[in-house]
Amino acid sequence: MEKLKNLDKIVNLCKTRGIIFPGSEIYGGMGNTWDYGPVGVELKNNIKKAWWKRFVQESPNTYGVDAAILMNPRVWDASGHTSSFSDPKMDCKNCKTRCRADNLISSHAKGKVNPDTMSNEEMEKYISDNHLCCPVCGKCDWTPIRQFNLMFETSRGVIDGASSKIYLRPETAQGEFVNFANIQRSMRAKIPFGIAQIGKAFRNEITPGNFIFRTIEFEQMEHQYFCKDTDGNSSYELFKQKAFDFLIDLGIKKQNLRFKDHDKLAHYAKAACDIQYNYPMGWDELNGIHNRSNYDLSRHQEFSGKSMEYTDPFTNEKFIPNVIEYSIGADRLALVVLCDAYDEEILENGEQRVVMHFHPAIAPYKIAVLPLQKNLSEKAKEVFTLLSKKFMCDYDEAGSIGKRYRRQDEIGTPYCITVDFDTIQDNTVNVRDRDTMKQIRIKIDEIEQFVSNKIVF
Ligand code: GAP
């Protein structure tokens, strides 16, 4: 209960401090959509930059793409999304609330049964035997379970009646698979190699989302690693480790992370697991890692008629590569970063401060420039102009210095730089550390180096 309260506090803080706002709020909102504000957009961009740096820039043989959101609908036939990308839904006959049967069972069973391994009939029986009622009106009168496809449909074409159905992509992964041969040839890539992408995906999720945990529009950071079948197991283990290390290096507390193997594997998959995070609402998925065999490329070869074979340059052996997929939501990771960084501290004077202990590399602003008094603003603006060429900086001259420190703590700014009367004399400033609250004196022309050293990821 205490933890859920914390999620409310985080949601409120996000709204008041310009991190994340409810989508289309002045029109009464739009369920499960959120808008990142000026502070939040910096946080999310920094998370995406850190991921790209780790998984593209610093990973030899990994190639980035930015594929189209709208794809030929045959892509979704090949991937299996048109036939089986669905959730088991049922409606309350009394109040018409639509619920996911598997979620209802999971929250009742608390790990004792796994709805992913149950048929619709088994889920209906469990719901009836255990009197699982509607969370909104409390009545136990459900329609039978039906599978509900999660893809958003739209139409292509300008002439009425001649338009054709297309989809907003429900994952970015297919943009990586359909470009496998293009990238292999144009970059002369040799197996093993990776293709990575960051981009928007859309799913018609019905279940309420716990803030940005589950939304209908979100960003994914996906990485497909193409390897020989015989290297599948070792590559899967390698990506489990790389995915975990990335989170630890980002500053996520180890005790809040765990691996969870999937109980039920798709028929083509050889292994699959999630990394889960201990959210305010409990342990749940943060990202997935799958050994998908050569299923994806084989299906695209079958449906497109184009060869997805790779020829080994040393042995001339031809084969369709095995894929290890690593997939993480940028918004899901932003939620983890927010939950993990959030802290309430009691200070020596008995006051409380809320502080976001973000890793400095992903903190929205690296520096806040604060004139001690308004008549120092000219000098402070000079310092801001200088430092904002190098870092994302905030400038604040409103209110007492204590209040301004508190505001910067709440958005996780690692360094507050105060321009005071000594600055005019000797060109030094006061630098306050967000976490320790210790203050040191530094020459203005040494700040760039000082901060650069601290924000390395
Ligand atoms: N290509 C594989 C794939 O899309 P997934 O488990 O459906 O697998 C991968 O999604 C990741 O995308 C999840 O682990 C989660 O971080 C994020 N994600 C999925 N659905 C989401 C949603 N509705 N809202 C926010 N993030 C979502």
Boltz pocket constraint, residues with backbone or C-beta under 6 A from the ligand:
constraints:
  - pocket:
      binder: B
      contacts: [[A, 170], [A, 171], [A, 172], [A, 173], [A, 203], [A, 205], [A, 212], [A, 213], [A, 214], [A, 215], [A, 216], [A, 217], [A, 218], [A, 219], [A, 220], [A, 222], [A, 285], [A, 286], [A, 287], [A, 288], [A, 325], [A, 327], [A, 328], [A, 329], [A, 330], [A, 331], [A, 332], [A, 333]]
      max_distance: 6.0
